[in-house]
Amino acid sequence: MTTEQYQEAVDWLFVQAPNYQSDGEKAYKPGLDNITKLCDFFDNPQEKIKCIHIGGTNGKGSSSNMLASVLQDSGYKVGLYNSPHLIDFTERIKVNGRNCDKEFVFNFIQKLKGLPEDILPSFFEFTTIIAFEYFYQQQVDFAIIEVGLGGRLDSTNIIKPLVSAITNVQLDHQNILGDTIEQIAFEKAGIIKNNTPIIFGDENEVVKNIIIEKSIQENALFIDATLLKTDLKSDLKGNYQAKNIKVVLALIDELRKLNVNVSNQNIENGLLNVHKNTGFIGRWFEFSQNPLTICDTGHNQAGLEQVFAQLNSIDKHKHVILGFVVDKKIDEVMSLLPENSEFYFAKPSIHRGRHPKDYEDMLINAKIFYKIFDSVQEAYLSAKQQSTNEEMIFIGGSNFVVGEFLEKNLEFSE
């Protein structure tokens, strides 16, 4: 298999099945019928692996990577399924920090081309079965499965996990999951399984009560991670990680009850070596120090509030590069923008990328100093030229902005 053949196969996957990364709402296929048929066709690999299910509006990627790092430090072979990818498709599926083998992806896509006509998967369903089969073939000790979108109708919800977690519930993807926090909480609660412990990491009482009610219905032990006290730190530096750490500790407590051997030293080491152990990037990721350059994939209102609050706590003049997709509520972002900053708005290169000229009236009304660019890279090069080593650069607003920036500027070794 050549690099070209691999890329052609992945391109086929993107073209054949609508995917949320480029197509947005129309790519979302709620329900488990397709994934059930798909898994049946491949003899249900998800039933042959031990899974841990992690959902939530924000923090599920960080939490799943921290948990993977701790389990790896404990000597286990760990599969990790995250989305979306920032640079290469294989980032979505990892075993002990190594991206899924491209040869495996290529060969499995050839099998997918031969599916019966009555199975019409979405891109995410295709990707999910690839992950299940890869983890089964790799004989992982545990597979940590991150929910794609929502929970109840998400294709990952076909698994029967050892333990589940919901990090938090915030307003996001309202066009799909519902307009209210209660509706979204109902969708997230859909991952709660009968007699399966559920960890919850949100202090919102309204949401908590919905999760508790569902856990009672399912006879599932409810564990409130917010009650935990800990001084443990992670190499994932966002201030918001303190809450995610509590979710991870609660997950480990439940796994220990199942005779999973994790020492306190494993926990400490694992939390401090997430980047090294899992290759996880994009969450308050320090790209460089001179000038300090940070990127973060926070993109909904709650995520951006936390990220911008952390930016405001840094006493430096800031060059802030932002870009959005077409369904982003730009007015919400305008009210949150960090202080002491000049802004560089750019269009993400994906199909759903929104050009800043489309919302320039909001930029004018916000009374900020801004420039507009046709690409993220142009914005970054301009910000780099304008900044001194005493100032800082921030890149964010969307997974796609961060992915585009890293693809252009970060050297990855194969």
KOLVO-620520 format. One record per residue (C-alpha): residue number from 0; residue in three letters; x, y, z. Coordinates in pm, 1 decimal. Layout:
N
  resi  resn         u         v         w
   NUM   ala         X         Y         Z
...
//
This chain:
414
  resi  resn         u         v         w
     0   met       0.0       0.0       0.0
     1   thr     139.0     340.9     -99.4
     2   thr      67.8     672.8      70.6
     3   glu    -141.9     765.6    -232.9
     4   gln    -349.7     447.3    -205.0
     5   tyr    -412.3     511.8     163.8
     6   gln    -519.8     869.6      95.5
     7   glu    -748.3     758.0    -188.0
     8   ala    -914.0     505.7      46.2
     9   val    -971.7     765.9     319.5
    10   asp   -1097.4    1013.6      59.2
    11   trp   -1345.7     746.6     -54.6
    12   leu   -1468.5     719.6     304.3
    13   phe   -1525.1    1095.4     322.1
    14   val   -1700.9    1104.3     -15.9
    15   gln   -1921.6     795.4      28.5
    16   ala   -2062.0     889.0     365.0
    17   pro   -2160.7    1237.9     480.0
    18   asn   -1945.3    1340.3     774.1
    19   tyr   -2010.6    1599.6    1040.6
    20   gln   -1660.1    1739.8    1004.1
    21   ser   -1735.2    1878.1     657.4
    22   asp   -2111.5    1848.0     611.5
    23   gly   -2253.4    1938.2     950.8
    24   glu   -2611.4    1859.1    1051.7
    25   lys   -2706.9    1667.6     735.8
    26   ala   -2436.5    1407.6     813.9
    27   tyr   -2590.9    1320.4    1148.9
    28   lys   -2786.5     993.4    1132.2
    29   pro   -2950.4     943.6    1471.5
    30   gly   -3036.6     592.4    1577.6
    31   leu   -2865.2     259.4    1624.9
    32   asp   -3015.3      62.7    1332.2
    33   asn   -2726.8     126.6    1092.8
    34   ile   -2450.0      64.2    1343.3
    35   thr   -2629.2    -250.1    1463.7
    36   lys   -2641.9    -390.0    1108.2
    37   leu   -2283.1    -285.3    1050.6
    38   cys   -2154.5    -451.6    1367.4
    39   asp   -2358.3    -765.2    1294.4
    40   phe   -2200.4    -782.8     949.3
    41   phe   -1854.0    -785.1    1109.3
    42   asp   -1954.1   -1032.0    1384.0
    43   asn   -1989.8    -769.4    1659.3
    44   pro   -1628.8    -692.8    1758.5
    45   gln   -1756.0    -444.3    2019.9
    46   glu   -1889.5    -736.2    2223.8
    47   lys   -1543.8    -893.5    2241.8
    48   ile   -1365.4    -599.9    2407.2
    49   lys   -1395.5    -432.8    2749.1
    50   cys   -1521.2     -79.6    2697.8
    51   ile   -1541.1     241.9    2898.4
    52   his   -1785.6     500.7    2762.1
    53   ile   -1726.6     875.7    2805.3
    54   gly   -1971.6    1144.9    2696.6
    55   gly   -2040.4    1509.0    2776.9
    56   thr   -2045.2    1845.6    2604.2
    57   asn   -1689.1    1947.4    2693.8
    58   gly   -1400.4    1754.0    2844.9
    59   lys   -1473.3    1406.3    2711.9
    60   gly   -1164.3    1406.5    2490.7
    61   ser    -937.3    1525.1    2770.6
    62   ser   -1090.7    1283.7    3021.2
    63   ser   -1061.1     982.9    2790.8
    64   asn    -698.0    1063.5    2712.5
    65   met    -610.5    1112.6    3079.5
    66   leu    -773.9     781.3    3167.3
    67   ala    -590.8     608.9    2882.2
    68   ser    -260.8     750.0    3004.9
    69   val    -320.7     624.2    3360.0
    70   leu    -416.2     275.8    3239.1
    71   gln    -113.4     264.4    3010.8
    72   asp     110.6     359.8    3302.3
    73   ser     -48.2      69.4    3488.7
    74   gly      73.6    -168.7    3217.5
    75   tyr    -248.0    -216.4    3024.2
    76   lys    -292.2    -213.5    2647.9
    77   val    -545.5      62.1    2584.2
    78   gly    -754.6     144.2    2279.7
    79   leu    -874.7     503.0    2249.5
    80   tyr   -1146.1     628.1    2014.9
    81   asn   -1177.4    1008.8    1986.1
    82   ser   -1320.5    1252.1    1735.5
    83   pro   -1274.9    1459.6    1535.5
    84   his    -917.6    1424.2    1413.4
    85   leu    -701.9    1734.2    1381.0
    86   ile    -461.1    1625.8    1107.5
    87   asp    -491.0    1262.3    1000.8
    88   phe    -785.5    1022.6    1012.9
    89   thr    -584.2     764.6    1209.0
    90   glu    -567.9     998.4    1512.7
    91   arg    -926.4     892.3    1588.9
    92   ile    -821.6     535.8    1668.2
    93   lys    -516.4     473.3    1886.8
    94   val    -362.6     188.9    2082.8
    95   asn    -121.1     293.3    2357.6
    96   gly     -76.5     631.9    2194.2
    97   arg       1.4     502.7    1846.6
    98   asn    -232.3     600.2    1566.5
    99   cys    -424.3     321.4    1397.8
   100   asp    -217.1     136.4    1139.1
   101   lys    -275.9     288.3     794.5
   102   glu    -249.0     -52.3     628.2
   103   phe    -533.5    -175.8     849.5
   104   val    -745.9     128.3     761.2
   105   phe    -680.0      76.6     390.4
   106   asn    -767.1    -294.0     401.4
   107   phe   -1078.5    -243.1     611.5
   108   ile   -1209.4      26.7     379.4
   109   gln   -1188.0    -227.4      95.4
   110   lys   -1421.4    -448.5     300.8
   111   leu   -1656.3    -157.2     361.1
   112   lys   -1686.8    -109.0     -14.5
   113   gly   -1851.7    -452.0     -29.4
   114   leu   -2129.5    -386.0     222.3
   115   pro   -2484.2    -498.5     137.3
   116   glu   -2699.6    -223.0     -11.3
   117   asp   -2936.1    -216.6     286.6
   118   ile   -2653.9     -92.0     513.1
   119   leu   -2601.7     280.2     450.1
   120   pro   -2367.2     404.6     724.6
   121   ser   -2267.3     760.7     800.7
   122   phe   -1899.2     849.9     809.2
   123   phe   -1898.5     826.4    1187.9
   124   glu   -2060.7     481.9    1178.6
   125   phe   -1795.0     366.7     933.3
   126   thr   -1526.2     503.6    1163.7
   127   thr   -1681.3     344.3    1471.9
   128   ile   -1679.3      -8.2    1325.5
   129   ile   -1319.1      43.0    1212.6
   130   ala   -1229.1     130.8    1573.6
   131   phe   -1415.4    -166.6    1723.5
   132   glu   -1253.4    -411.6    1482.7
   133   tyr    -906.3    -262.5    1528.6
   134   phe    -928.5    -279.5    1907.3
   135   tyr   -1050.1    -640.1    1886.4
   136   gln    -768.8    -743.3    1651.5
   137   gln    -513.0    -561.2    1867.9
   138   gln    -647.4    -749.0    2172.0
   139   val    -660.1    -437.2    2388.7
   140   asp    -722.4    -478.5    2760.2
   141   phe    -960.2    -180.0    2756.0
   142   ala   -1118.0      34.4    2485.9
   143   ile   -1205.9     389.1    2590.5
   144   ile   -1485.8     505.8    2363.0
   145   glu   -1569.4     875.1    2337.8
   146   val   -1925.9     961.5    2238.1
   147   gly   -1938.3    1134.2    1901.6
   148   leu   -2241.4    1359.9    1941.3
   149   gly   -2514.5    1350.6    2204.4
   150   gly   -2535.2    1001.1    2348.4
   151   arg   -2870.9     826.5    2329.8
   152   leu   -2867.1     792.8    1950.3
   153   asp   -2490.7     806.9    1898.0
   154   ser   -2343.6     505.5    1719.1
   155   thr   -2100.9     441.7    2005.9
   156   asn   -2403.0     368.4    2226.4
   157   ile   -2413.7      11.6    2097.0
   158   ile   -2145.3     -87.9    2348.7
   159   lys   -2199.6    -245.0    2690.8
   160   pro   -1937.3     -67.9    2900.0
   161   leu   -1782.7    -155.8    3234.3
   162   val   -1845.5     201.4    3349.2
   163   ser   -1965.2     523.9    3186.4
   164   ala   -1907.1     894.3    3247.5
   165   ile   -2073.4    1219.6    3149.6
   166   thr   -1828.3    1505.9    3205.3
   167   asn   -2082.0    1790.4    3185.2
   168   val   -2385.0    1915.3    2993.3
   169   gln   -2378.5    2253.3    2818.1
   170   leu   -2557.9    2413.3    2526.1
   171   asp   -2405.0    2285.1    2201.4
   172   his   -2535.6    2137.9    1875.7
   173   gln   -2881.2    2272.4    1964.9
   174   asn   -2993.3    2220.1    1603.8
   175   ile   -2953.1    1845.7    1664.1
   176   leu   -2979.5    1777.7    2038.0
   177   gly   -3242.3    2030.5    2145.4
   178   asp   -3270.9    2396.6    2238.3
   179   thr   -3268.4    2359.2    2617.0
   180   ile   -3018.8    2226.0    2867.6
   181   glu   -3283.6    1976.0    2982.5
   182   gln   -3327.8    1833.6    2630.7
   183   ile   -2953.3    1801.4    2584.5
   184   ala   -2915.8    1637.0    2925.7
   185   phe   -3180.5    1382.0    2824.4
   186   glu   -2974.3    1294.0    2514.1
   187   lys   -2649.1    1269.9    2711.0
   188   ala   -2818.1    1052.1    2975.6
   189   gly   -2897.6     802.7    2701.8
   190   ile   -2558.6     636.1    2749.2
   191   ile   -2655.1     521.3    3100.8
   192   lys   -2687.3     142.1    3092.7
   193   asn   -2861.0    -103.5    3321.3
   194   asn   -2651.1    -191.2    3629.3
   195   thr   -2354.8       8.1    3493.8
   196   pro   -2200.8     280.0    3715.8
   197   ile   -2231.7     633.8    3580.9
   198   ile   -1983.4     907.6    3677.4
   199   phe   -2107.1    1265.9    3653.3
   200   gly   -1883.4    1573.9    3662.7
   201   asp   -2120.7    1870.5    3643.5
   202   glu   -2240.7    2086.5    3933.9
   203   asn   -2556.8    2204.2    3754.7
   204   glu   -2839.4    2076.9    3977.0
   205   val   -3099.3    2076.1    3698.0
   206   val   -2880.8    1856.1    3482.9
   207   lys   -2768.7    1641.4    3776.0
   208   asn   -3127.9    1558.2    3862.8
   209   ile   -3195.8    1440.7    3506.8
   210   ile   -2889.2    1215.1    3517.0
   211   ile   -2986.0    1081.0    3861.3
   212   glu   -3341.0    1008.0    3742.9
   213   lys   -3210.4     809.7    3446.0
   214   ser   -2961.4     621.9    3665.5
   215   ile   -3246.4     519.2    3899.6
   216   gln   -3448.4     393.4    3602.0
   217   glu   -3150.8     183.8    3489.8
   218   asn   -3052.4      69.5    3837.7
   219   ala   -2715.1     229.5    3767.8
   220   leu   -2492.6     348.8    4052.8
   221   phe   -2468.2     731.2    4032.2
   222   ile   -2131.1     878.6    4133.6
   223   asp   -2091.7    1255.8    4174.6
   224   ala   -1730.8    1331.0    4076.6
   225   thr   -1763.9    1695.5    4181.6
   226   leu   -1753.4    1585.8    4546.6
   227   leu   -1400.1    1446.8    4513.8
   228   lys   -1109.8    1641.6    4663.3
   229   thr    -770.6    1618.7    4494.9
   230   asp    -446.9    1814.1    4443.7
   231   leu    -341.3    1606.1    4143.5
   232   lys    -231.3    1791.3    3829.8
   233   ser    -200.1    1701.3    3463.9
   234   asp      28.8    1808.6    3184.5
   235   leu    -293.2    1917.7    3010.4
   236   lys    -272.1    2275.5    3129.3
   237   gly    -618.5    2424.0    3080.5
   238   asn    -770.0    2543.6    3408.5
   239   tyr   -1082.2    2346.6    3315.7
   240   gln    -886.4    2019.4    3348.0
   241   ala    -930.6    2022.7    3727.6
   242   lys   -1292.0    1907.8    3681.6
   243   asn   -1194.4    1646.3    3423.8
   244   ile    -933.4    1503.0    3660.7
   245   lys   -1208.7    1436.1    3916.9
   246   val   -1408.7    1244.6    3653.5
   247   val   -1100.8    1035.4    3572.7
   248   leu   -1036.0     959.1    3940.6
   249   ala   -1396.8     847.3    3985.1
   250   leu   -1367.1     622.4    3678.9
   251   ile   -1050.3     467.0    3820.7
   252   asp   -1224.0     404.5    4154.9
   253   glu   -1493.4     205.2    3976.1
   254   leu   -1240.7      12.9    3768.2
   255   arg   -1049.5     -77.2    4084.4
   256   lys   -1370.2    -235.3    4216.7
   257   leu   -1353.1    -459.9    3909.5
   258   asn    -999.3    -568.3    4009.4
   259   val    -826.1    -340.5    3761.0
   260   asn    -484.0    -284.5    3913.3
   261   val    -399.8      87.7    3922.5
   262   ser    -168.8     231.4    4187.3
   263   asn    -170.2     588.3    4316.4
   264   gln     169.5     631.7    4151.5
   265   asn      22.5     513.8    3819.5
   266   ile    -246.0     780.0    3855.4
   267   glu       6.0    1055.8    3926.9
   268   asn     238.6     948.8    3645.4
   269   gly     -43.1     899.2    3399.6
   270   leu    -196.5    1240.7    3458.9
   271   leu     140.8    1412.3    3420.6
   272   asn     230.8    1233.8    3095.7
   273   val     -81.8    1249.0    2881.4
   274   his      91.5    1410.8    2582.6
   275   lys     371.4    1156.1    2591.9
   276   asn     150.6     850.5    2648.1
   277   thr    -140.8     926.0    2415.7
   278   gly     -17.1    1195.1    2176.5
   279   phe    -312.9    1412.3    2272.3
   280   ile    -287.0    1772.6    2153.7
   281   gly    -512.8    2069.8    2094.3
   282   arg    -632.6    2140.6    2449.5
   283   trp    -446.6    2446.3    2582.5
   284   phe    -156.6    2315.7    2377.6
   285   glu     164.5    2516.4    2406.1
   286   phe     298.3    2531.5    2052.1
   287   ser     590.8    2761.1    2132.4
   288   gln     728.6    2985.6    2407.7
   289   asn     877.2    3272.7    2207.2
   290   pro     627.6    3418.4    2169.3
   291   leu     400.8    3209.9    2391.1
   292   thr     165.8    3044.4    2140.1
   293   ile    -134.3    2849.3    2266.0
   294   cys    -403.4    2665.8    2072.2
   295   asp    -726.3    2524.2    2210.7
   296   thr   -1016.8    2351.5    2038.0
   297   gly   -1284.3    2491.3    2273.6
   298   his   -1564.0    2599.3    2040.6
   299   asn   -1901.7    2617.3    2216.8
   300   gln   -2006.2    2896.5    2451.3
   301   ala   -1916.7    2712.2    2772.2
   302   gly   -1580.2    2598.4    2635.1
   303   leu   -1487.2    2941.7    2504.4
   304   glu   -1587.7    3107.0    2833.0
   305   gln   -1334.2    2889.8    3015.0
   306   val   -1061.2    2935.6    2755.6
   307   phe   -1104.8    3313.3    2730.1
   308   ala   -1114.7    3343.9    3110.1
   309   gln    -776.0    3172.3    3122.5
   310   leu    -647.2    3406.7    2851.2
   311   asn    -765.7    3705.4    3055.8
   312   ser    -564.2    3577.4    3352.2
   313   ile    -240.2    3606.0    3150.9
   314   asp     -84.3    3952.5    3173.8
   315   lys      30.7    3981.0    2813.7
   316   his     -88.9    4159.7    2503.7
   317   lys    -262.0    3898.3    2292.5
   318   his    -290.4    3825.4    1921.6
   319   val    -602.2    3609.6    1894.6
   320   ile    -669.9    3404.7    1579.7
   321   leu   -1026.9    3278.5    1550.6
   322   gly   -1234.2    3103.1    1288.5
   323   phe   -1578.2    2946.2    1283.2
   324   val   -1805.4    2712.4    1090.4
   325   val   -2135.5    2818.8     936.1
   326   asp   -2360.4    2699.2    1219.3
   327   lys   -2166.6    2884.0    1491.6
   328   lys   -2360.2    3154.1    1677.8
   329   ile   -2104.7    3431.0    1631.3
   330   asp   -2293.7    3679.3    1849.6
   331   glu   -2238.2    3454.7    2153.2
   332   val   -1863.1    3456.2    2086.4
   333   met   -1846.6    3835.3    2045.0
   334   ser   -1969.7    3884.8    2401.1
   335   leu   -1690.8    3663.5    2537.5
   336   leu   -1381.6    3791.6    2356.0
   337   pro   -1069.1    3825.6    2574.7
   338   glu    -940.6    4164.8    2680.6
   339   asn    -613.4    4334.2    2586.6
   340   ser    -621.8    4168.4    2244.9
   341   glu    -612.4    4229.3    1874.0
   342   phe    -799.0    3981.1    1658.5
   343   tyr    -729.3    3793.0    1338.2
   344   phe   -1042.3    3631.7    1194.6
   345   ala    -990.7    3360.0     934.3
   346   lys   -1196.6    3120.2     728.8
   347   pro   -1131.9    2750.7     809.1
   348   ser   -1050.8    2567.4     485.8
   349   ile   -1324.7    2303.2     525.5
   350   his   -1651.0    2314.2     331.7
   351   arg   -1840.3    2440.7     637.8
   352   gly   -1588.7    2715.4     709.2
   353   arg   -1744.7    3060.4     738.3
   354   his   -1566.9    3360.5     589.6
   355   pro   -1531.5    3648.2     837.5
   356   lys   -1671.0    3892.6     580.3
   357   asp   -2006.5    3721.3     638.5
   358   tyr   -2012.1    3841.4     999.4
   359   glu   -1801.3    4157.2     974.2
   360   asp   -2095.3    4369.7    1088.2
   361   met   -2070.6    4193.8    1427.0
   362   leu   -1696.4    4265.1    1441.0
   363   ile   -1762.4    4632.1    1375.4
   364   asn   -2031.1    4645.9    1645.2
   365   ala   -1795.9    4474.8    1892.2
   366   lys   -1559.4    4774.2    1861.2
   367   ile   -1245.9    4559.0    1853.6
   368   phe    -923.9    4587.1    1658.5
   369   tyr    -942.3    4316.1    1392.4
   370   lys    -816.0    4196.0    1057.1
   371   ile    -972.9    3943.7     820.2
   372   phe    -790.2    3663.7     638.4
   373   asp    -878.8    3402.2     378.1
   374   ser    -692.7    3126.9     565.5
   375   val    -576.8    3033.6     914.1
   376   gln    -214.6    3021.0     801.2
   377   glu    -227.5    3374.6     662.6
   378   ala    -371.3    3493.2     992.3
   379   tyr    -101.4    3312.7    1191.3
   380   leu     185.4    3447.9     980.2
   381   ser      46.2    3799.8    1021.4
   382   ala       6.3    3758.6    1398.2
   383   lys     357.7    3616.1    1424.4
   384   gln     497.5    3911.9    1234.0
   385   gln     309.0    4162.0    1452.4
   386   ser     390.6    4004.7    1789.5
   387   thr     694.6    4034.9    2013.7
   388   asn     833.6    3769.3    2248.7
   389   glu     671.5    3953.5    2540.6
   390   glu     327.1    3908.6    2384.6
   391   met     129.7    3593.8    2306.1
   392   ile     -61.2    3430.5    2020.9
   393   phe    -376.4    3225.1    2063.6
   394   ile    -535.8    3005.4    1794.6
   395   gly    -887.0    2865.2    1841.3
   396   gly   -1260.8    2891.3    1793.1
   397   ser   -1294.6    2555.9    1619.9
   398   asn   -1137.9    2210.4    1597.3
   399   phe   -1080.7    2285.0    1230.9
   400   val    -888.6    2607.6    1295.2
   401   val    -654.7    2428.7    1537.1
   402   gly    -618.8    2128.2    1304.7
   403   glu    -538.3    2349.5    1008.1
   404   phe    -281.4    2545.3    1209.8
   405   leu    -109.3    2232.5    1341.9
   406   glu    -108.2    2062.5    1002.6
   407   lys      78.9    2359.8     854.7
   408   asn     316.2    2421.2    1143.5
   409   leu     367.9    2109.6    1355.0
   410   glu     607.8    1844.2    1235.4
   411   phe     460.0    1500.4    1299.5
   412   ser     674.6    1191.0    1274.8
   413   glu     507.5     892.4    1113.1
//
